[in-house]
Amino acid sequence: AARALPDWREVLSANRRNLLRDLALLVEARSDELSSILTLESGLPFSMTQAFTRRGADFLEYNASLVDSIEGQVIPVNPLQGSITSYRNPTG
């Protein structure tokens, strides 16, 4: 992941969105196979590993959707609770 990040940063946000959505679709399409592998590796019930693969696909789809919804606004925080520093480095 660390080696891929410099190249990933250069990918246009719309292309990152499409790549993440394509990966989410691939995970969904092969969820039974992925769940079987997880069951064999971990010994967890198949129904549980199915939930894990669905959650993984949901996670990818959610992060893909952020490209369309993040507008670069900073949300103010309570100064008594700390501070937030943001860096403009696309990672997803």
N, C-alpha and C positions, 0 to 999 in steps of 0.2 A: 504494500500500500504506500509506503513512504517513497519508493522509487517511482510509482505511478503518479503521485500527486502533482509534480511539476507539469507533466503532460496534460493531466486532467484539468488543471487550472486554465490551460489554453483553449479548452473546448468551449465553444459558445454555449451559453446557458440553455438555449432552445435545444441544442444537440444533446446536452447532458440530460435534460428532461426526457427527451425521446429515448435515450439509452437506458435510463432508469425505468421508464415505463415498459420498454421491451424486455428488460430483465425481469420485471414483475410479472409480465405475461408468461415468460418462460418458466418462472418458478411455479406459477399457477398451473400451467400445462403439464408440468412434470412433478406435481406435488405428491402424487402417490409414490413415485420412484424415490423422491427425496425423503419422504416420510419412512419408507421401508429402510433406507440406508440409516436414517437416524435411529430407528427402532433396533436395527441390528447392532449399531455402535453403542447405544446407550442402555438398551434393555427396557426402555420406556414403552408404554402401550402405544400401539399404532394410532389410536384416536388422539392421544396427546401430541405425538409428533406431527400429525396432520394439522393440529392447531398451531404448532410452531411454524410450519411451512406457510400456512395462511397468514400468520402474523408477519412473517418475513416478506411476503408479497405485498401486504398492506403497508409495511414500513417503506418499501421501495416506492410504491405508488404515492404515498404521502410526501416523501422527499422530492419526488418528481414534480408534484403539484406545487411545491414551494416556489419554484421558478416563476410561476404565474402570479403568486400572491405577495411575495416579498418586494417591498418598494423602497427599501433602504431607510426606513424611518427608525428612529431610536425611541424606545419607550422609556420615559423617565422612571427612576426608581427612588425609593426613600433613601436619602443620604445617610440616615442612621443605620440602615441595614447593609451598607457597603456601597461599592461603586462597580460600574460595568465598563469595560473597555472593549470596543469592537474593532476588528481588523477586516478589511475588505479582501478576503481570500476565499474564492469559491471552492468548496470542497464537496459539494453534492449536487 
